[in-house]
Amino acid sequence: MEEDLSGKVAIVTGGATLLGAAVVEALVAAGARTMVADIDEAGGARCVASLEGRALFHPTDVTRDAGIADVVRVTMERFGRIDYLVNAAACYADHGPDSPRTDWARSFDVNVFGAAGMIRACRPHMAAQGGGSVVNVTSVSASVAQGGRWVYPATKAALEQLTRNAALDLAGEGIRVNAVALGWTWSAPIAAMAGGDRAKANAIAAPFHMTGRVGNPDEVAEAIRFLLSSRASLITGTTLAVDGGYLALGPEGRSGAAT
Ligand SMILES: NC(=O)c1ccc[n+]([C@@H]2O[C@H](COP(=O)([O-])OP(=O)(O)OC[C@H]3O[C@@H](n4cnc5c(N)ncnc54)[C@H](O)[C@@H]3O)[C@@H](O)[C@H]2O)c1
């Protein structure tokens, strides 16, 4: 049985999109009141529409310190505390070897500096309550070479290192910091790539995921909810692969060279 998160409060950046919304729904279903922080105002409104005040949306640009301070202030005003932070907002700007400086600057600003800024702003509130929990959303891209991608993987690798350092520095305040490294997950970008065709996305993903398919947003949400909860009380400073076996698969692929 899942842990009851009643009385807890979460902030989810990037919560307006398909994947982030699944995290919001999972947290609300477990009883946590949740603030969705995203630049996408239409998507944010859609995400919280059916959640009857148990989730609120606050338009937030995580590249702006004033915006970060604002969403934290509003969360405290509306919900009175902050227990959980999920850093899922992301920028995919990446032109591989031809990436202009603007790709590097924008992607690091959202994916790394934004996450660090959110942790910094939530920390005093978590510490004052005796603890909290952070999950940073990273990617298999942080750990392997993928052709034509230089920027996004570097941001996710940086976010995994930030996860370790933050976990160390905040452990004394009862704050745990972990990451989830996702494989291909049914989401807005994957749906766009596959023309909205889930079977096509599964077929493309099959050779490099042991499970032979893309992940479901609710499977990712379940892992994040667990890491946030006190059931994961001994887990901090680590990256959990939630990737259908992508990172464990060797160069021989799913069938093996000897077969
Ligand atoms: N989709 C996948 O297969 C996959 C794989 C690995 C990791 N991920 C990670 O999952 C998370 C969700 O990604 P997604 O694939 O659903 O992408 P997405 O583009 O649909 O979602 C990203 C969200 O971040 C928001 N955002 C962008 N810039 C922002 C800013 N400056 N301030 C606040 N919000 C901002 C966007 O509006 C959007 O709602 C990301 O961290 C991504 O790196 C996804």
The ligand as an SDF file (V2000), in Angstrom:
LIG
                    3D

 44 48  0  0  0  0  0  0  0  0999 V2000
   10.1070   12.3520  -22.1470 N   0  0  0  0  0  0  0  0  0  0  0  0
   11.0820   11.5000  -21.9020 C   0  0  0  0  0  0  0  0  0  0  0  0
   11.1550   10.4120  -22.4750 O   0  0  0  0  0  0  0  0  0  0  0  0
   12.1330   11.8850  -20.8920 C   0  0  0  0  0  0  0  0  0  0  0  0
   13.2750   11.0940  -20.8080 C   0  0  0  0  0  0  0  0  0  0  0  0
   14.2280   11.4210  -19.8750 C   0  0  0  0  0  0  0  0  0  0  0  0
   14.0400   12.4890  -19.0210 C   0  0  0  0  0  0  0  0  0  0  0  0
   12.9220   13.2680  -19.1480 N   0  0  0  0  0  0  0  0  0  0  0  0
   12.7550   14.3870  -18.2250 C   0  0  0  0  0  0  0  0  0  0  0  0
   11.4190   14.4320  -17.7670 O   0  0  0  0  0  0  0  0  0  0  0  0
   11.0650   15.7850  -17.4410 C   0  0  0  0  0  0  0  0  0  0  0  0
    9.7910   16.1660  -18.1720 C   0  0  0  0  0  0  0  0  0  0  0  0
   10.1130   16.2400  -19.5500 O   0  0  0  0  0  0  0  0  0  0  0  0
    9.0850   16.0010  -20.7480 P   0  0  0  0  0  0  0  0  0  0  0  0
    9.7330   15.0390  -21.6560 O   0  0  0  0  0  0  0  0  0  0  0  0
    7.7370   15.7320  -20.2370 O   0  0  0  0  0  0  0  0  0  0  0  0
    9.2200   17.4270  -21.4890 O   0  0  0  0  0  0  0  0  0  0  0  0
    8.2110   18.6360  -21.6580 P   0  0  0  0  0  0  0  0  0  0  0  0
    8.9160   19.6120  -22.5580 O   0  0  0  0  0  0  0  0  0  0  0  0
    6.8780   18.1340  -22.0760 O   0  0  0  0  0  0  0  0  0  0  0  0
    8.1030   19.2030  -20.1950 O   0  0  0  0  0  0  0  0  0  0  0  0
    8.9780   20.1470  -19.6700 C   0  0  0  0  0  0  0  0  0  0  0  0
    8.1680   21.1500  -18.8690 C   0  0  0  0  0  0  0  0  0  0  0  0
    9.0710   22.1200  -18.3470 O   0  0  0  0  0  0  0  0  0  0  0  0
    8.4580   23.3880  -18.5210 C   0  0  0  0  0  0  0  0  0  0  0  0
    9.4820   24.4220  -18.5590 N   0  0  0  0  0  0  0  0  0  0  0  0
   10.3870   24.6590  -19.5300 C   0  0  0  0  0  0  0  0  0  0  0  0
   11.1220   25.7420  -19.2190 N   0  0  0  0  0  0  0  0  0  0  0  0
   10.6820   26.1950  -18.0220 C   0  0  0  0  0  0  0  0  0  0  0  0
   11.0560   27.2830  -17.1820 C   0  0  0  0  0  0  0  0  0  0  0  0
   12.0140   28.1390  -17.5370 N   0  0  0  0  0  0  0  0  0  0  0  0
   10.4000   27.4370  -16.0110 N   0  0  0  0  0  0  0  0  0  0  0  0
    9.4070   26.5770  -15.6490 C   0  0  0  0  0  0  0  0  0  0  0  0
    9.0080   25.5520  -16.4110 N   0  0  0  0  0  0  0  0  0  0  0  0
    9.6380   25.3560  -17.5780 C   0  0  0  0  0  0  0  0  0  0  0  0
    7.6820   23.2820  -19.8340 C   0  0  0  0  0  0  0  0  0  0  0  0
    6.6820   24.2860  -19.9500 O   0  0  0  0  0  0  0  0  0  0  0  0
    7.1100   21.8820  -19.7280 C   0  0  0  0  0  0  0  0  0  0  0  0
    5.8720   21.8800  -19.0690 O   0  0  0  0  0  0  0  0  0  0  0  0
   12.2710   16.6350  -17.8700 C   0  0  0  0  0  0  0  0  0  0  0  0
   13.0890   16.8930  -16.7460 O   0  0  0  0  0  0  0  0  0  0  0  0
   13.0020   15.7420  -18.8550 C   0  0  0  0  0  0  0  0  0  0  0  0
   14.3670   16.0580  -18.9450 O   0  0  0  0  0  0  0  0  0  0  0  0
   11.9640   12.9830  -20.0650 C   0  0  0  0  0  0  0  0  0  0  0  0
  1  2  1  0
  2  3  2  0
  2  4  1  0
  4  5  1  0
  4 44  2  0
  5  6  2  0
  6  7  1  0
  7  8  2  0
  8  9  1  0
  8 44  1  0
  9 10  1  0
  9 42  1  0
 10 11  1  0
 11 12  1  0
 11 40  1  0
 12 13  1  0
 13 14  1  0
 14 15  2  0
 14 16  1  0
 14 17  1  0
 17 18  1  0
 18 19  2  0
 18 20  1  0
 18 21  1  0
 21 22  1  0
 22 23  1  0
 23 24  1  0
 23 38  1  0
 24 25  1  0
 25 26  1  0
 25 36  1  0
 26 27  1  0
 26 35  1  0
 27 28  2  0
 28 29  1  0
 29 30  1  0
 29 35  2  0
 30 31  1  0
 30 32  2  0
 32 33  1  0
 33 34  2  0
 34 35  1  0
 36 37  1  0
 36 38  1  0
 38 39  1  0
 40 41  1  0
 40 42  1  0
 42 43  1  0
M  CHG  2   8   1  16  -1
M  END
$$$$
